[in-house]
Amino acid sequence: MEYVHNFLSDIETQVLTCWALNSDDLDWRAETFSIYGRTVTAPRTAAWYGDDGLNYRYSGIDHTTSGWPDQLKGLHQRVNERAGCHFNFVLLNRYEDGGQYMGWHRDDEAAAAPLIASLSLGGCRRFRYRTGPGETSTAIDLDAGSLLIFDGTLQHTLTRTARHVAPRINLTFRSIH
Ligand SMILES: O=C(O)CCC(=O)C(=O)O
C-alpha cells in the first residue's frame, strides 16, 4: 500500500476534476448486478477507457475499450511511471454524495493483474482495507490529487458518510490480460 499525497498539483487536480465532472465525453453508467437472484443497482456510477480492443468483464458486465481521451494520456503515462507498471485500462467511479459508496470487495478476477493505482478527485472520502472479513481494517482519507497504489486482492471499501461531501471521482488504473 503506497499513498502518494499531492501526486497532482492543485491546478492539475482542478483541471482534471472539472473535465471529469462536467464533460459530455464521459458516459456514466449506473451498473446493475444480480445478487442471489435480485437485481441491484450499484450506489455510484462508472465510466471506463483503455487500450484499443480490450474487454474487462466483471460482475457479468462487459467493459470494452477503444483508446484513451486526450485528457488522460499524460496522466496515464505518469501513473505508469510512478507505479512501474503498464496499465492498459482505467475504471472511473463517481460518487455524487456521501450516500454513494463501494462495499467491501476484492478485485481478484483472473482477467486482471492485482496491482491497482487509484487517483482521487473531488471530495475527500475514507477508504478502508483489511486482509479478510472480521480482520482489523486500516483507514486512509483519500484527498483530491492523491494516488493510492495497492493490491486489489486485499479486501477494500469506500465507506458511506453522513457528512456533507463534494462529489468524488476516482480513476483506478488496471492491467487487463
Ligand atoms: O473509490 C475508491 O477509492 C474505491 C474504488 C474501488 O474500490 C475499486 O474500484 O475497486
Ligand as a Chemical Component Dictionary entry (heavy atoms), coordinates in Angstrom:
data_LIG
# 
_chem_comp.id                   LIG 
_chem_comp.type                 NON-POLYMER 
_chem_comp.pdbx_formal_charge   0 
_chem_comp.three_letter_code    LIG 
# 
loop_
_chem_comp_atom.comp_id 
_chem_comp_atom.atom_id 
_chem_comp_atom.alt_atom_id 
_chem_comp_atom.type_symbol 
_chem_comp_atom.charge 
_chem_comp_atom.model_Cartn_x 
_chem_comp_atom.model_Cartn_y 
_chem_comp_atom.model_Cartn_z 
_chem_comp_atom.pdbx_ordinal 
LIG O1 O1 O 0 -13.395 4.864  -4.955 1  
LIG C1 C1 C 0 -12.475 4.268  -4.430 2  
LIG O2 O2 O 0 -11.500 4.835  -3.964 3  
LIG C2 C2 C 0 -12.529 2.763  -4.330 4  
LIG C3 C3 C 0 -12.621 2.128  -5.687 5  
LIG C4 C4 C 0 -12.582 0.653  -5.625 6  
LIG O3 O3 O 0 -12.642 0.044  -4.581 7  
LIG C5 C5 C 0 -12.493 -0.109 -6.867 8  
LIG O4 O4 O 0 -12.598 0.478  -7.959 9  
LIG O5 O5 O 0 -12.325 -1.339 -6.771 10 
# 
loop_
_chem_comp_bond.comp_id 
_chem_comp_bond.atom_id_1 
_chem_comp_bond.atom_id_2 
_chem_comp_bond.value_order 
_chem_comp_bond.pdbx_ordinal 
LIG O1 C1 DOUB 1 
LIG C1 O2 SING 2 
LIG C1 C2 SING 3 
LIG C2 C3 SING 4 
LIG C3 C4 SING 5 
LIG C4 O3 DOUB 6 
LIG C4 C5 SING 7 
LIG C5 O4 DOUB 8 
LIG C5 O5 SING 9 
# 
